[in-house]
Amino acid sequence: MLAGLGRSEVSEAPGLFERVMWMSWGLDFVVPADHRAARWAMAYWLAAQVADGSLDPAVGAYRIWRDVAWNLGAPSAASRG
């Protein structure tokens, strides 16, 4: 896609370049603009890594708790009483 841009499409090159880079790293992931939606997307991404075996389940669960649930205001274990 990037190599096939015409002269009138040059303004699209930076965005396409960034997308190509993310895809080459295996991270073809568009982060939603909404904070809550972005955190949920991250949770699904981490869960998919656990499911496909590329992320240890304990590490995945911890990262979902630390990077997603905590930032979404989930109650702590101590406050559940």
Stockholm file with secondary structure:
# STOCKHOLM 1.0

chainA/1-81         MLAGLGRSEVSEAPGLFERVMWMSWGLDFVVPADHRAARWAMAYWLAAQVADGSLDPAVGAYRIWRDVAWNLGAPSAASRG
#=GR chainA/1-81 SS CCTTCCGGGGGGHHHHHHHHHHHHTTCCCCCCSSHHHHHHHHHHHHHHHHHTTSSCHHHHHHHIIIIIITTTTCCCTGGGC
#=GC SS_cons        CCTTCCGGGGGGHHHHHHHHHHHHTTCCCCCCSSHHHHHHHHHHHHHHHHHTTSSCHHHHHHHIIIIIITTTTCCCTGGGC
//
